[in-house]
Amino acid sequence: MNTRLKRERYVEWGVLALFFALVLAWSLTTWLQGGPDEEMRYDVAKYLYEHPGTLPRGEEEAIRNETWGISYAFYPILSYMVSAVFMWIAGIFSTSKDVLLHAARLADVLFMTVAAWYTIQIGKRLFGKEKGLFFSVLVIFLPGYLYLGTYVNNDALAMMAAAMILYAWVKYLDEGWTWKNCVLLAVGMGICFLSYYNAYGWILWSFFFFCLTVLLCSKKPMRERWRFLFSRGIVIAAVTLGISGWWFVRNYFLYDGDILGRKASALCAEKYAQEKFKPSVYMTPAKMGWSLKELFLYQDPGWSHNWIMMVLISFVGLFGSGFDIYMNETVSKVYIVFLAAGCAAVCLMLREFCWKKQTVTVQKSTVGGEKIKVKTVRTSKEWSARGIFNVMMAASLATPVVLFIQYAYSSDNQAQGRYIMSAVYPLMYFVTCGYGKLLERLVKNEEIRKWLYRGVAVLWIAGAVLTYFLLIRPAYS
């Protein structure tokens, strides 16, 4: 390995080590309820720790919340199962409440670290060295992203699964659908099924990405394309179901055919929740007849901003069990404006969303002794894998946003940006593309562009580090 590659590798591992250290330190700093509903989530992990070999039902009295009348055992519990394993290991040395809690959180620290590793690899493959590191830093050192690794939750596992899926997509662009890549995609989808429902868009669009690229971008005869699609598609489906199918089969038998457990959860809440929190009584924007505009502009007495602004601010970084630990308002708005400007610059790459490759031919003809260039633009018959990739990334960005708005409107108007965090990968992809196109037009010197990427990356990392030292540590000291 030459010196340049060694240096790049040291930078990658240094960034990953800093991420791990920051998330670990953060997780050790906060006490129980370091994140939203952590106590309810930790109850499931604690039950698994105390009852080895037993999986709780959603209505289990030992873990059922007195206020809401349900437990997080209605949702996939793989993350809590891993937390319980760390609790068992830690329990060999100490059964202190703090030790067990931090052991449970270690699962989420590791999930996010694995997600960060995949993100770095994704950036390198998509953009190369400088811009690739810029992309990965934008993702993994966003304070709201870091936060998911610091308390017991399902979101960290979802972030890891989404990163694995995206890495499989990106590897396809370089290598095609090799067996190894197909298995990686399947493992990512299987884990995603067992994480959080708001990340399921990655599974949906993986199906379309796989089918479209196989059927449209291959140069093989159509019969062979279909054979390839079914042969590898069956393996992908088998591996995916092998990892996740047990959970949905279990739900089918436990909850009278309700494989997602959502209806069973609602029935349980109706039976055991406090009166004002029963689904039939609990007021939602839909029940009050609000329009979407009224939802977006609604400001709860305990909020500093309206609903949509609270979502954006909490996406960037809003902390504490009650989302009451705010970043400096100006800093939050700088983050939001920076991301919005990058998204706006995506208009410079609209042609790259075309599914069909465009070629430009230039012909020279002589008229009256003068040579005249005639440009002809034509669309070839070849489909663009990168164009399909861009469309799927846009769909993956929109899906969790749409699902969250629907959930907030019909079920619970919580303004929590974590519900759309699975969109962070395509968001930062388009932000990176936007700034890349903008800098190519405004800054012709490639060396200056490299230093701009490096400078913003350093400032972005500094923002995350300062958030921990200037905001989180004082709040819990």
C-alpha positions as CSV (number, residue, x, y, z in Angstrom):
1,M,0.0,0.0,0.0
2,N,1.5,3.3,-1.1
3,T,1.9,6.4,1.2
4,R,-1.2,8.2,-0.2
5,L,-3.5,5.3,0.4
6,K,-2.1,4.7,3.9
7,R,-2.8,8.4,4.7
8,E,-6.3,8.1,3.4
9,R,-6.9,5.0,5.5
10,Y,-5.5,6.7,8.6
11,V,-7.9,9.6,8.0
12,E,-10.9,7.3,7.6
13,W,-10.1,5.3,10.8
14,G,-9.4,8.5,12.7
15,V,-12.8,9.9,11.8
16,L,-14.5,6.6,12.7
17,A,-12.5,6.5,16.1
18,L,-13.6,10.1,16.9
19,F,-17.2,9.2,16.1
20,F,-17.1,6.1,18.3
21,A,-15.4,8.0,21.2
22,L,-17.9,10.9,21.0
23,V,-21.0,8.6,20.9
24,L,-19.7,6.4,23.7
25,A,-18.8,9.4,25.9
26,W,-22.2,10.9,25.3
27,S,-24.0,7.6,26.2
28,L,-22.0,7.4,29.4
29,T,-22.8,11.0,30.4
30,T,-26.6,10.9,30.5
31,W,-28.8,9.1,33.0
32,L,-32.0,7.1,32.3
33,Q,-34.3,8.9,30.0
34,G,-31.4,10.3,28.0
35,G,-33.7,10.1,25.0
36,P,-37.4,10.0,24.2
37,D,-39.2,7.1,25.8
38,E,-35.9,5.5,26.7
39,E,-37.3,4.1,30.0
40,M,-40.1,2.3,28.1
41,R,-37.6,0.9,25.6
42,Y,-35.1,-0.1,28.4
43,D,-37.9,-2.0,30.1
44,V,-38.0,-4.4,27.2
45,A,-34.2,-4.9,27.3
46,K,-34.3,-5.3,31.0
47,Y,-37.1,-7.9,30.7
48,L,-35.0,-9.9,28.2
49,Y,-32.0,-9.7,30.6
50,E,-34.1,-10.9,33.6
51,H,-35.9,-13.6,31.6
52,P,-33.3,-15.4,29.4
53,G,-34.8,-17.3,26.5
54,T,-38.2,-15.6,26.8
55,L,-39.7,-13.0,24.5
56,P,-42.4,-10.7,26.0
57,R,-45.8,-10.1,24.6
58,G,-46.7,-6.5,23.9
59,E,-49.3,-6.4,26.6
60,E,-47.0,-7.9,29.2
61,E,-47.9,-6.2,32.5
62,A,-44.2,-6.1,33.7
63,I,-43.3,-3.8,30.8
64,R,-46.6,-2.1,30.0
65,N,-46.5,1.7,30.5
66,E,-49.1,2.9,32.9
67,T,-49.8,6.1,31.0
68,W,-50.0,4.9,27.4
69,G,-51.1,1.3,28.2
70,I,-48.7,-0.4,25.8
71,S,-45.1,-1.5,25.6
72,Y,-42.4,-1.4,23.0
73,A,-42.6,-5.2,22.7
74,F,-45.3,-4.7,20.1
75,Y,-42.5,-3.3,17.9
76,P,-39.5,-5.3,16.6
77,I,-37.2,-6.1,19.5
78,L,-33.9,-7.1,17.9
79,S,-32.2,-4.0,19.1
80,Y,-33.3,-4.8,22.7
81,M,-32.2,-8.4,22.3
82,V,-28.7,-7.2,21.5
83,S,-28.8,-4.8,24.4
84,A,-29.8,-7.7,26.7
85,V,-26.7,-9.6,25.6
86,F,-24.5,-6.7,26.6
87,M,-26.4,-6.5,29.9
88,W,-25.7,-10.2,30.6
89,I,-22.0,-9.8,29.9
90,A,-21.9,-6.7,32.2
91,G,-23.9,-8.5,34.8
92,I,-21.1,-10.9,35.3
93,F,-19.1,-8.1,36.8
94,S,-21.7,-5.8,38.3
95,T,-25.5,-5.6,38.6
96,S,-25.5,-1.9,39.3
97,K,-28.4,0.0,37.6
98,D,-26.0,2.4,36.0
99,V,-23.8,-0.4,34.7
100,L,-26.7,-2.3,33.2
101,L,-28.1,0.8,31.6
102,H,-24.8,1.8,30.0
103,A,-24.3,-1.8,28.8
104,A,-27.7,-1.7,27.1
105,R,-26.8,1.5,25.4
106,L,-23.5,0.0,24.1
107,A,-25.6,-1.9,21.5
108,D,-26.7,1.4,20.0
109,V,-23.2,2.9,20.2
110,L,-22.0,-0.1,18.1
111,F,-24.9,0.1,15.7
112,M,-24.2,3.7,14.9
113,T,-20.5,3.0,14.6
114,V,-21.1,0.3,12.0
115,A,-23.4,2.7,10.2
116,A,-20.7,5.3,10.3
117,W,-18.2,2.9,8.8
118,Y,-20.6,2.0,5.9
119,T,-21.3,5.8,5.4
120,I,-17.5,6.4,5.0
121,Q,-17.3,3.6,2.4
122,I,-20.4,4.9,0.6
123,G,-18.9,8.4,0.4
124,K,-15.6,7.2,-0.9
125,R,-17.2,5.1,-3.7
126,L,-19.7,7.8,-4.7
127,F,-17.5,10.9,-4.6
128,G,-13.8,9.9,-4.2
129,K,-11.5,11.1,-1.4
130,E,-12.3,14.8,-0.6
131,K,-15.9,15.1,-1.5
132,G,-16.6,11.6,-0.2
133,L,-15.2,12.5,3.3
134,F,-17.3,15.7,3.1
135,F,-20.4,13.6,2.5
136,S,-19.7,11.1,5.3
137,V,-18.9,13.9,7.8
138,L,-22.1,15.7,7.0
139,V,-24.0,12.5,7.9
140,I,-22.3,11.1,10.9
141,F,-21.4,14.3,12.7
142,L,-24.8,15.8,12.4
143,P,-25.7,16.2,16.1
144,G,-29.1,14.6,15.7
145,Y,-27.6,11.6,14.0
146,L,-25.0,11.2,16.8
147,Y,-27.7,11.4,19.4
148,L,-29.4,8.2,18.2
149,G,-26.4,6.2,19.4
150,T,-26.5,7.5,23.0
151,Y,-29.7,6.0,24.4
152,V,-31.7,2.7,24.1
153,N,-33.8,2.8,21.0
154,N,-34.6,1.1,17.6
155,D,-33.5,4.0,15.5
156,A,-29.8,3.2,15.7
157,L,-30.4,-0.3,14.3
158,A,-32.5,1.3,11.5
159,M,-29.6,3.7,10.6
160,M,-27.2,0.8,10.4
161,A,-29.6,-1.2,8.2
162,A,-30.2,1.7,5.9
163,A,-26.5,2.3,5.5
164,M,-26.0,-1.4,4.6
165,I,-28.7,-1.2,2.0
166,L,-27.3,2.0,0.5
167,Y,-23.8,0.6,0.4
168,A,-25.2,-2.4,-1.6
169,W,-26.8,0.1,-4.0
170,V,-23.5,2.0,-4.4
171,K,-21.5,-1.2,-4.9
172,Y,-23.9,-2.2,-7.7
173,L,-22.9,1.0,-9.5
174,D,-19.3,-0.2,-9.5
175,E,-19.5,-4.0,-9.6
176,G,-23.1,-5.0,-10.6
177,W,-25.3,-7.4,-8.7
178,T,-22.7,-9.9,-7.6
179,W,-23.7,-12.7,-5.2
180,K,-21.8,-11.0,-2.4
181,N,-23.6,-7.7,-3.1
182,C,-27.0,-9.5,-3.3
183,V,-26.4,-11.1,0.1
184,L,-25.4,-7.7,1.6
185,L,-28.6,-6.1,0.3
186,A,-30.7,-9.0,1.7
187,V,-29.0,-8.8,5.2
188,G,-29.5,-5.0,5.2
189,M,-33.2,-5.5,4.4
190,G,-33.7,-8.3,6.9
191,I,-32.2,-6.1,9.7
192,C,-34.3,-3.2,8.5
193,F,-37.5,-5.2,8.9
194,L,-36.5,-5.8,12.5
195,S,-35.6,-2.2,13.3
196,Y,-38.2,0.6,12.9
197,Y,-41.2,1.0,10.6
198,N,-40.2,4.5,9.5
199,A,-37.1,3.1,7.7
200,Y,-39.1,0.5,5.6
201,G,-39.0,2.8,2.6
202,W,-35.4,1.5,2.1
203,I,-36.8,-2.0,1.6
204,L,-39.5,-0.8,-0.8
205,W,-37.1,1.2,-3.0
206,S,-34.5,-1.6,-2.9
207,F,-37.0,-3.8,-4.6
208,F,-37.5,-1.3,-7.4
209,F,-33.8,-0.5,-7.7
210,F,-32.9,-4.1,-8.0
211,C,-35.6,-4.9,-10.6
212,L,-35.1,-1.8,-12.7
213,T,-31.3,-2.1,-12.8
214,V,-31.5,-5.8,-13.7
215,L,-34.1,-5.4,-16.4
216,L,-33.1,-2.0,-17.9
217,C,-29.3,-1.6,-17.5
218,S,-28.1,-5.1,-18.5
219,K,-26.8,-5.7,-22.0
220,K,-27.8,-9.4,-21.9
221,P,-30.8,-10.7,-23.8
222,M,-34.1,-10.0,-22.1
223,R,-34.7,-13.7,-21.3
224,E,-31.4,-13.9,-19.4
225,R,-32.3,-10.7,-17.6
226,W,-35.5,-12.2,-16.3
227,R,-33.7,-15.5,-15.4
228,F,-31.1,-13.4,-13.4
229,L,-33.8,-11.4,-11.8
230,F,-35.7,-14.4,-10.4
231,S,-32.7,-16.5,-9.5
232,R,-31.0,-13.8,-7.5
233,G,-34.2,-12.2,-6.4
234,I,-35.3,-15.5,-4.8
235,V,-32.0,-15.7,-2.9
236,I,-32.4,-12.1,-1.7
237,A,-35.9,-12.8,-0.6
238,A,-35.0,-16.0,1.2
239,V,-32.1,-14.4,3.1
240,T,-34.3,-11.4,4.0
241,L,-37.1,-13.6,5.3
242,G,-34.7,-15.9,7.0
243,I,-33.4,-13.0,9.1
244,S,-36.7,-11.3,9.8
245,G,-39.6,-13.7,9.0
246,W,-39.7,-15.2,12.5
247,W,-40.9,-11.9,14.0
248,F,-43.9,-11.5,11.7
249,V,-44.8,-15.2,12.0
250,R,-44.7,-14.8,15.8
251,N,-46.9,-11.7,15.6
252,Y,-49.4,-13.5,13.3
253,F,-50.0,-16.2,15.9
254,L,-49.8,-13.9,19.0
255,Y,-52.1,-11.1,17.7
256,D,-54.7,-12.9,15.5
257,G,-53.0,-12.3,12.2
258,D,-51.7,-8.8,12.9
259,I,-48.2,-9.3,11.6
260,L,-47.1,-5.8,12.4
261,G,-48.7,-5.7,15.8
262,R,-50.1,-2.2,15.2
263,K,-53.8,-3.1,15.6
264,A,-53.0,-5.2,18.7
265,S,-51.1,-2.2,20.1
266,A,-54.0,0.1,19.6
267,L,-56.4,-2.4,21.2
268,C,-54.0,-2.7,24.2
269,A,-53.8,1.0,24.6
270,E,-57.6,1.3,24.5
271,K,-57.8,-1.2,27.3
272,Y,-55.0,-0.1,29.6
273,A,-54.1,3.5,28.9
274,Q,-55.1,6.4,31.1
275,E,-58.4,7.8,29.9
276,K,-57.2,10.9,28.1
277,F,-54.5,8.8,26.3
278,K,-56.8,6.1,24.9
279,P,-56.8,6.1,21.1
280,S,-60.5,6.7,20.9
281,V,-60.2,9.8,23.1
282,Y,-56.7,11.2,22.3
283,M,-57.0,14.2,20.1
284,T,-55.2,14.3,16.8
285,P,-55.1,16.9,14.0
286,A,-57.2,14.5,11.9
287,K,-59.9,14.3,14.6
288,M,-59.9,18.1,15.0
289,G,-60.3,18.6,11.3
290,W,-57.1,20.5,10.8
291,S,-55.6,21.0,7.4
292,L,-51.9,20.2,6.8
293,K,-51.1,23.9,6.9
294,E,-52.6,24.1,10.4
295,L,-50.5,21.2,11.5
296,F,-47.3,22.7,10.1
297,L,-47.9,26.1,11.7
298,Y,-49.2,24.7,15.1
299,Q,-47.1,25.7,18.1
300,D,-47.6,23.7,21.3
301,P,-47.3,25.8,24.5
302,G,-44.1,23.9,25.4
303,W,-42.5,24.5,22.0
304,S,-40.2,27.3,21.0
305,H,-41.3,27.2,17.4
306,N,-44.1,25.9,15.2
307,W,-44.4,22.2,14.3
308,I,-42.4,22.2,11.0
309,M,-39.6,24.3,12.5
310,M,-39.5,22.1,15.5
311,V,-39.1,19.1,13.2
312,L,-36.2,20.7,11.4
313,I,-34.5,21.8,14.6
314,S,-34.9,18.4,16.3
315,F,-33.5,16.8,13.1
316,V,-30.4,18.9,13.3
317,G,-30.2,18.4,17.1
318,L,-32.6,18.6,20.0
319,F,-31.9,16.5,23.1
320,G,-33.2,15.3,26.4
321,S,-36.1,12.9,27.2
322,G,-38.5,15.8,26.7
323,F,-36.6,17.4,23.9
324,D,-35.9,20.3,26.2
325,I,-32.1,20.7,25.7
326,Y,-31.8,23.1,22.7
327,M,-28.7,24.0,20.7
328,N,-28.1,27.7,20.3
329,E,-30.9,28.9,18.0
330,T,-28.6,30.8,15.6
331,V,-26.4,27.6,15.3
332,S,-29.4,25.5,14.5
333,K,-30.5,27.9,11.8
334,V,-27.0,28.0,10.3
335,Y,-27.2,24.2,10.0
336,I,-30.7,24.4,8.4
337,V,-29.7,27.2,5.9
338,F,-26.5,25.3,4.9
339,L,-28.5,22.2,4.2
340,A,-31.3,24.1,2.4
341,A,-28.7,25.8,0.2
342,G,-27.1,22.5,-0.8
343,C,-30.5,21.1,-1.7
344,A,-31.4,24.1,-3.7
345,A,-28.2,23.7,-5.7
346,V,-29.4,20.2,-6.8
347,C,-31.2,22.0,-9.6
348,L,-27.8,22.1,-11.3
349,M,-27.9,18.3,-11.6
350,L,-31.4,17.8,-12.9
351,R,-30.2,16.1,-16.0
352,E,-28.6,13.4,-13.9
353,F,-32.1,12.2,-12.9
354,C,-32.7,11.1,-16.5
355,W,-33.1,7.4,-16.7
356,K,-31.7,7.3,-20.2
357,K,-28.2,8.3,-21.1
358,Q,-27.9,11.3,-23.3
359,T,-25.1,11.6,-25.9
360,V,-24.0,14.7,-27.7
361,T,-22.5,14.5,-31.2
362,V,-20.7,17.4,-32.8
363,Q,-20.4,17.5,-36.6
364,K,-18.3,19.8,-38.6
365,S,-19.4,21.0,-42.0
366,T,-17.9,23.5,-44.5
367,V,-20.1,26.2,-45.8
368,G,-18.6,28.9,-48.1
369,G,-15.1,28.1,-47.0
370,E,-16.0,28.4,-43.2
371,K,-16.2,25.4,-40.9
372,I,-19.4,25.3,-38.9
373,K,-20.0,23.1,-35.8
374,V,-23.4,21.5,-35.6
375,K,-24.4,20.0,-32.2
376,T,-26.9,17.2,-32.2
377,V,-28.4,15.9,-28.9
378,R,-29.9,12.5,-29.1
379,T,-31.1,10.0,-26.5
380,S,-29.6,6.6,-26.8
381,K,-31.3,3.3,-26.0
382,E,-29.2,2.6,-23.0
383,W,-30.6,3.2,-19.6
384,S,-28.6,5.1,-16.9
385,A,-28.0,3.1,-13.7
386,R,-26.9,6.4,-12.0
387,G,-30.0,8.1,-13.2
388,I,-32.1,5.3,-11.6
389,F,-30.0,5.6,-8.5
390,N,-30.7,9.3,-8.2
391,V,-34.5,8.7,-8.6
392,M,-34.4,6.0,-5.9
393,M,-32.5,8.3,-3.6
394,A,-35.1,11.0,-4.1
395,A,-37.8,8.5,-3.3
396,S,-35.9,7.3,-0.2
397,L,-35.7,10.9,1.0
398,A,-39.4,11.6,0.5
399,T,-40.8,8.4,1.9
400,P,-40.0,8.8,5.7
401,V,-41.1,12.4,5.4
402,V,-44.5,11.5,4.0
403,L,-44.9,8.6,6.5
404,F,-44.1,10.9,9.4
405,I,-46.5,13.6,8.3
406,Q,-49.3,11.0,7.9
407,Y,-48.4,9.6,11.4
408,A,-48.4,13.1,13.0
409,Y,-51.7,14.0,11.4
410,S,-53.6,10.9,12.2
411,S,-52.0,9.5,15.3
412,D,-49.7,11.8,17.3
413,N,-48.4,15.3,16.4
414,Q,-45.0,14.9,17.9
415,A,-42.5,17.2,16.2
416,Q,-39.5,14.9,16.4
417,G,-37.0,14.9,13.6
418,R,-35.8,11.4,14.6
419,Y,-38.8,10.0,12.8
420,I,-37.3,11.2,9.5
421,M,-33.6,10.5,10.3
422,S,-33.6,7.5,7.8
423,A,-33.7,10.2,5.1
424,V,-30.3,11.6,6.2
425,Y,-28.3,9.6,3.7
426,P,-30.1,10.7,0.6
427,L,-30.4,14.3,2.0
428,M,-26.6,14.6,2.5
429,Y,-26.1,12.9,-0.9
430,F,-28.0,15.6,-2.6
431,V,-26.5,18.3,-0.5
432,T,-23.0,17.1,-1.4
433,C,-24.0,16.9,-5.1
434,G,-25.5,20.4,-5.0
435,Y,-22.4,22.0,-3.4
436,G,-20.2,20.0,-5.8
437,K,-22.0,21.4,-8.8
438,L,-22.0,24.9,-7.4
439,L,-18.2,24.8,-6.6
440,E,-17.4,23.5,-10.0
441,R,-19.0,26.5,-11.5
442,L,-17.8,29.1,-9.1
443,V,-14.3,27.8,-8.2
444,K,-12.2,26.6,-11.1
445,N,-9.1,25.7,-9.0
446,E,-9.5,22.1,-7.9
447,E,-7.0,22.5,-5.1
448,I,-9.1,25.3,-3.6
449,R,-12.2,23.2,-3.9
450,K,-10.5,20.4,-1.9
451,W,-9.6,22.8,0.9
452,L,-13.2,24.1,1.0
453,Y,-14.4,20.5,1.4
454,R,-11.9,19.9,4.2
455,G,-12.6,23.2,5.9
456,V,-16.4,22.6,6.1
457,A,-15.8,19.0,7.2
458,V,-13.6,20.2,10.1
459,L,-16.1,22.9,11.1
460,W,-18.9,20.3,11.0
461,I,-17.0,17.9,13.2
462,A,-16.2,20.7,15.6
463,G,-19.9,21.5,15.8
464,A,-20.7,18.0,17.0
465,V,-17.8,18.0,19.5
466,L,-18.8,21.4,20.9
467,T,-22.4,20.2,21.2
468,Y,-21.3,17.5,23.6
469,F,-18.8,19.5,25.7
470,L,-20.8,22.8,25.8
471,L,-24.4,21.5,25.9
472,I,-24.7,17.9,26.9
473,R,-22.1,17.6,29.7
474,P,-23.3,20.8,31.5
475,A,-26.9,19.6,31.2
476,Y,-26.1,16.4,33.0
477,S,-23.4,17.5,35.4
